[in-house]
Amino acid sequence: MLLLPTDFYTAAGAAAVALTVVLMAVLPERAMSRIFAPLPLPLVRPPRGRAPQITSLLSALLFLALLWQGALGERDPMENPLTLGVWTAFWIMTVVVQGVVFDIWRWVNPWSGPAAALRGLGLRPVLALPARLGYAPAIATFLGFAGFLMVDPAPADPGRLAWAGGLYWAFTMLATLLFGPRWLRRGEGVTLLMRSYARMSLVARRKGGLALGLSGWRVLRARVPRGGWAVFMLMMLACGSFDGVNETFWWLGVWGINPLEFPGRSAVVAQNLVGLLAANALLIAVFAATVKTGLLLNRSTLGLGPAMRLFAPTVLPIALGYHIAHYYTAFLVEGQYLWAMIEMAFEAGHDHQGHDHHVTTGFFNTTDSMRRIWLTQASAVVLGHVIAVMLAHGVALRVFGTARRALLSQAPLALFMIGYTFFGLWLLASPRGV
């Protein structure tokens, strides 16, 4: 990235977000509702019946089989189906499909199907999940997941991943049986992340059918999230951002580590844990201050808590855009290993003669290909911020009624999003030492 004119691209990306802010200021109020108005898909009907439960059961069986392979199979992460299945097929590909296309998690959730099957056999929840906990269990389990991804010395090691994944699946399954499906809605962090990203998908259920709209159209139509869920959405952005920060030369320099002589992830476990927690606290505090400043400028009587709940979902496009950008290069490489493994499994199942699968990283060696990669990543970040600005303005119009009041309330938040655009693009261009 260092050979590319990233300063120019960063400035252009931030300018595009700033131009969107100006456009929202002069756009007629009715235009916002038209922009995010979904189109019904009358010829496509959502599946009914127990199909999602069946696919969820199959997903659970597949995951358990992958855990077996992780514990007893190849030690090379790029040769073990568990590592590729969790970090490539799920964390990169499934999350992107969930946020961009449709709610795929409803079909592949590895707990909902087994729990439903056990309920069908007469097993019933024995405990009530206390309402006063809110979404605190989901926040805790998501931080555990993020901590393993960013803090653990070797999250890609098949053996470590098998133990961590097996314990997490068993714990969630037990909690779901004890507390019922409510645990998956309020206690399980990955499921809540997927429910949050479902608000960004292009295709979603509406009035008994399916509808297609601009990314984020459901944010303006879904129920306002409760306080804990709103905080969780901000944490999605904070964790995603720190997932890039903790790899940069800058972060290692903060702790006095020479990135060219990086001693390994085991040397920065405590530092990354502190950084992860600090990143979440800092982003929530900055976002709260931004929203509060907008309320003061607007002389609004709306409280900070309700305002945070209203505007927190508008950061989802930023979190999704950065997720796509951050993992794009990993997908280009690891996706080849995953595809090769699928092909070999298919060939073995059909008793065909296997052959070597060539995996290339040559696209990292030319300026033209690196420019295309960078522009793809930058486009995901900038587009996420543009949609976020539009959604925030739409929410403000709905809450404050007039364009003038909406603009006053959004001025600090707009500056926050423009600044975060600079930050996100800087993060993509920064040299990495991990």
Long-range contacts (C-beta under 8 A, 24 or more apart in sequence): 1-370, 1-374, 1-428, 1-429, 1-430, 1-431, 2-429, 2-431, 3-367, 3-370, 4-367, 4-370, 4-371, 4-374, 4-429, 6-374, 6-425, 6-428, 6-429, 9-374, 9-375, 9-378, 9-425, 10-378, 10-422, 10-425, 10-426, 10-429, 13-378, 13-381, 13-382, 13-385, 13-421, 13-425, 14-418, 14-421, 14-422, 14-425, 16-382, 16-386, 17-382, 17-385, 17-386, 17-389, 17-417, 17-418, 17-421, 18-418, 20-385, 20-386, 20-389, 20-390, 21-389, 21-410, 21-414, 21-417, 21-418, 24-389, 24-390, 24-393, 24-407, 24-410, 25-403, 25-407, 29-397, 29-402, 29-403, 32-390, 32-393, 32-394, 32-397, 33-394, 35-214, 35-390, 36-213, 36-214, 36-216, 36-217, 36-220, 36-390, 36-391, 36-394, 37-213, 37-217, 38-204, 38-206, 38-211, 38-212, 38-213, 38-217, 39-211, 39-212, 39-213, 40-206, 40-207, 40-209, 40-210, 40-211, 41-203, 41-209, 41-210, 41-211, 41-212, 42-209, 44-209, 44-210, 45-209, 45-210, 46-205, 46-209, 46-210, 50-116, 51-107, 52-106, 52-107, 52-112, 52-113, 53-112, 53-113, 53-116, 53-117, 54-113, 55-107, 55-108, 55-113, 56-107, 56-108, 56-109, 56-110, 56-111, 56-112, 56-113, 56-114, 56-116, 57-113, 57-114, 57-117, 58-113, 59-107, 59-108, 59-109, 59-110, 59-113, 60-110, 60-111, 60-113, 60-114, 60-169, 63-110, 63-165, 63-169, 64-169, 66-165, 67-162, 67-165, 67-166, 67-169, 68-162, 69-158, 70-158, 70-159, 70-161, 70-162, 70-165, 71-158, 71-159, 71-162, 71-163, 71-166, 73-158, 74-158, 75-157, 75-158, 75-159, 77-156, 77-157, 77-158, 78-334, 78-337, 79-337, 79-341, 80-158, 81-341, 82-158, 82-161, 82-162, 82-165, 83-156, 83-157, 83-158, 83-161, 84-334, 84-337, 84-338, 84-341, 85-338, 86-161, 86-165, 87-155, 87-156, 87-330, 87-334, 88-330, 88-331, 88-334, 88-335, 88-337, 88-338, 89-338, 91-149, 91-327, 92-327, 92-330, 92-331, 92-334, 92-335, 93-331, 93-335, 95-193, 95-194, 95-197, 95-323, 96-320, 96-323, 96-324, 98-194, 98-197, 98-198, 98-201, 99-197, 99-198, 99-200, 99-201, 99-316, 99-320, 99-323, 100-200, 100-201, 100-202, 100-215, 100-320, 101-201, 101-202, 101-203, 102-201, 102-202, 102-203, 102-204, 103-194, 103-198, 103-201, 103-204, 103-205, 105-191, 105-194, 105-195, 105-198, 109-184, 109-191, 109-194, 110-169, 111-169, 111-172, 111-173, 111-176, 111-184, 111-188, 111-191, 112-181, 112-184, 114-173, 115-173, 115-176, 115-177, 115-181, 115-184, 118-177, 123-177, 124-180, 125-177, 125-178, 125-179, 125-180, 126-178, 127-178, 127-179, 128-179, 129-179, 129-180, 129-182, 129-183, 129-186, 129-187, 133-186, 134-186, 134-226, 134-227, 134-228, 135-186, 135-192, 135-226, 135-228, 135-229, 135-231, 135-232, 136-228, 137-175, 137-183, 137-186, 137-187, 137-188, 138-186, 138-187, 138-188, 138-189, 138-191, 138-192, 138-228, 138-232, 139-189, 139-228, 139-231, 139-232, 139-235, 140-189, 141-168, 141-172, 141-187, 141-188, 141-189, 141-190, 142-189, 142-190, 142-192, 142-193, 142-232, 142-235, 142-239, 143-189, 143-235, 143-239, 143-276, 143-277, 143-280, 144-168, 144-189, 145-189, 145-190, 146-239, 146-243, 146-276, 147-273, 147-276, 149-243, 150-239, 150-242, 150-243, 150-246, 150-272, 150-276, 151-269, 151-272, 151-273, 151-276, 152-265, 152-269, 153-264, 153-265, 153-266, 153-269, 154-265, 186-228, 189-232, 192-229, 192-232, 193-232, 193-236, 196-229, 196-232, 196-233, 196-236, 196-313, 196-316, 197-316, 197-320, 199-313, 199-316, 200-316, 200-317, 200-320, 214-387, 215-317, 215-387, 216-316, 216-317, 216-387, 216-390, 216-391, 219-313, 219-314, 219-316, 219-391, 219-395, 220-391, 220-394, 220-395, 220-398, 222-313, 224-306, 224-309, 224-310, 225-309, 225-312, 225-313, 226-309, 227-305, 227-308, 227-309, 230-308, 230-309, 230-312, 230-313, 231-284, 231-308, 231-312, 233-312, 233-313, 233-315, 233-316, 233-319, 234-280, 234-283, 234-284, 234-287, 234-312, 234-315, 235-280, 235-283, 235-284, 236-315, 236-316, 236-319, 237-283, 237-315, 237-318, 237-319, 237-322, 238-279, 238-280, 238-282, 238-283, 238-284, 239-276, 239-279, 239-280, 240-319, 240-322, 240-323, 240-326, 241-279, 241-283, 241-322, 241-423, 241-424, 241-427, 242-275, 242-276, 242-279, 242-280, 243-326, 244-322, 244-326, 244-427, 244-428, 244-430, 245-275, 245-279, 245-427, 246-272, 246-275, 246-276, 246-434, 247-432, 247-433, 247-434, 248-427, 248-430, 248-431, 248-432, 248-433, 249-430, 249-431, 249-432, 249-433, 250-430, 251-275, 252-433, 252-434, 257-433, 259-431, 259-432, 259-433, 260-433, 262-433, 262-434, 265-434, 286-416, 287-311, 287-312, 287-315, 287-416, 290-412, 290-413, 290-415, 290-416, 291-412, 291-413, 293-412, 294-408, 294-409, 294-410, 294-411, 294-412, 294-413, 295-409, 297-408, 297-409, 297-411, 297-412, 298-400, 298-405, 298-408, 298-409, 300-400, 300-405, 300-409, 302-399, 310-395, 310-399, 311-392, 311-395, 311-413, 313-391, 313-395, 314-388, 314-391, 314-392, 314-395, 314-413, 315-388, 316-388, 317-383, 317-384, 317-385, 317-387, 317-388, 317-391, 318-381, 318-384, 318-385, 318-388, 318-417, 318-420, 318-424, 319-384, 320-384, 321-380, 321-381, 321-382, 321-383, 321-384, 321-385, 321-387, 321-424, 322-380, 322-381, 322-384, 322-424, 322-427, 324-377, 324-380, 324-384, 325-376, 325-377, 325-378, 325-380, 325-381, 325-424, 325-428, 326-377, 326-428, 328-373, 328-376, 328-377, 328-380, 329-364, 329-373, 329-377, 332-363, 332-373, 333-359, 333-361, 336-360, 374-428, 374-429, 377-428, 378-425, 378-428, 381-421, 381-424, 381-425, 381-428, 382-421, 382-425, 385-417, 385-418, 385-420, 385-421, 385-424, 388-417, 389-414, 389-417, 392-417
